[in-house]
Amino acid sequence: MTDQGFPAEQIDTGRPHPARMYDFYLGGWDNYEVDREAAQRVIDVVPDIIPSARANRDFLRRAVGFLVDNGIRQIIDIGTGIPTSPNTHEVAQAASADVRVAYVDNDPIVATHAGARLTGSGNTGFFLADVREPRNILDHPTISELIDFDQPVAVLLVAVLHFITDAEDPAAIVATLRDALPDGSYLVLSHATADFHGGSFPEVSKIYNKATATMNVRPHKEIEPFFDGFTLLEPGLVQVPLWRPDTALPEPAELSRIGFYGGVGRKG
Ligand SMILES: C[S@@+](CC[C@H](N)C(=O)[O-])C[C@H]1O[C@@H](n2cnc3c(N)ncnc32)[C@H](O)[C@@H]1O
């Protein structure tokens, strides 16, 4: 159930890729010199990117656990990222072995790892597609194989919409995905913000402008409307460590500088 098969020699090592920079923030090894240099420049400007990326990843884990506890058995994870354990299917299938997960990313490096680390365990699939073309995602054969739109589905847009510019209309992208979902479905969304780092972010944006996708941080009031058509569940759209924590919160000084908001909404 994969269509990765992307030849490694076609991996672009000339420009930083957000997936590989994020992998570096998380302490992974699936990145190149060009990514490490760009990521290190971001870290130099905003050292909080490292605890923020980890906190975002932990939000993903808790949100997936919540979904499965609430009966979700099919998940579309868009902007999957380079596999980092525990991945969505590992969290979901540990809770219930019958959960099906369709992974989607537009970066070939994710495809090169998908077979071994995302789709090796059955009930999972991966394909390359761009969130800016949500119809192509919904109509993809891997989605037809794995997802039954007559049953509730969870769509994950975790740390991906900040790579979409206003001109590319992220709200319309979410609306297209939402309209395909039956009532009882969920949206899990997290998004980078400069609400806690005002002055530093123009610098960060400049670094990402040389990467394959730009960084479009948004304030709380511009992220919350992405949940239009969903009921935002408690505690709402909050800094990611504050979303239903199941371990101790970071120290207040660290918490106050976590630059990701996250939330979960339910349709119908
Ligand atoms: C910061 S990582 C997030 C990974 C994972 N969702 C998480 O939160 O841990 C963002 C991912 O989104 C992917 N991405 C960026 N722009 C995208 C687009 N237009 N379509 C699909 N995926 C995209 C990147 O390749 C990268 O893997």
PDBQT file of the ligand as one rigid body, heavy atoms in Angstrom, charges set to zero:
ROOT
HETATM    1  C1  LIG A 301       7.353  20.306  10.620  1.00  0.00    +0.000 C 
HETATM    2  S1  LIG A 301       7.067  18.809   9.759  1.00  0.00    +0.000 S 
HETATM    3  C2  LIG A 301       5.745  18.121  10.725  1.00  0.00    +0.000 C 
HETATM    4  C3  LIG A 301       5.789  16.616  10.797  1.00  0.00    +0.000 C 
HETATM    5  C4  LIG A 301       4.711  16.009  11.670  1.00  0.00    +0.000 C 
HETATM    6  N1  LIG A 301       3.381  16.311  11.179  1.00  0.00    +0.000 N 
HETATM    7  C5  LIG A 301       4.843  16.507  13.095  1.00  0.00    +0.000 C 
HETATM    8  O1  LIG A 301       4.124  17.443  13.457  1.00  0.00    +0.000 OA
HETATM    9  O2  LIG A 301       5.675  15.990  13.834  1.00  0.00    +0.000 OA
HETATM   10  C6  LIG A 301       6.166  19.416   8.343  1.00  0.00    +0.000 C 
HETATM   11  C7  LIG A 301       5.963  18.406   7.236  1.00  0.00    +0.000 C 
HETATM   12  O3  LIG A 301       5.045  18.963   6.284  1.00  0.00    +0.000 OA
HETATM   13  C8  LIG A 301       5.509  18.663   5.004  1.00  0.00    +0.000 C 
HETATM   14  N2  LIG A 301       4.983  19.652   4.063  1.00  0.00    +0.000 N 
HETATM   15  C9  LIG A 301       5.351  20.955   3.924  1.00  0.00    +0.000 A 
HETATM   16  N3  LIG A 301       4.648  21.528   2.939  1.00  0.00    +0.000 NA
HETATM   17  C10 LIG A 301       3.796  20.573   2.466  1.00  0.00    +0.000 A 
HETATM   18  C11 LIG A 301       2.829  20.553   1.430  1.00  0.00    +0.000 A 
HETATM   19  N4  LIG A 301       2.587  21.641   0.690  1.00  0.00    +0.000 N 
HETATM   20  N5  LIG A 301       2.140  19.413   1.204  1.00  0.00    +0.000 NA
HETATM   21  C12 LIG A 301       2.396  18.295   1.944  1.00  0.00    +0.000 A 
HETATM   22  N6  LIG A 301       3.313  18.246   2.933  1.00  0.00    +0.000 NA
HETATM   23  C13 LIG A 301       4.012  19.373   3.187  1.00  0.00    +0.000 A 
HETATM   24  C14 LIG A 301       7.023  18.716   5.109  1.00  0.00    +0.000 C 
HETATM   25  O4  LIG A 301       7.630  17.996   4.057  1.00  0.00    +0.000 OA
HETATM   26  C15 LIG A 301       7.240  18.091   6.460  1.00  0.00    +0.000 C 
HETATM   27  O5  LIG A 301       7.411  16.712   6.365  1.00  0.00    +0.000 OA
ENDROOT
TORSDOF 0
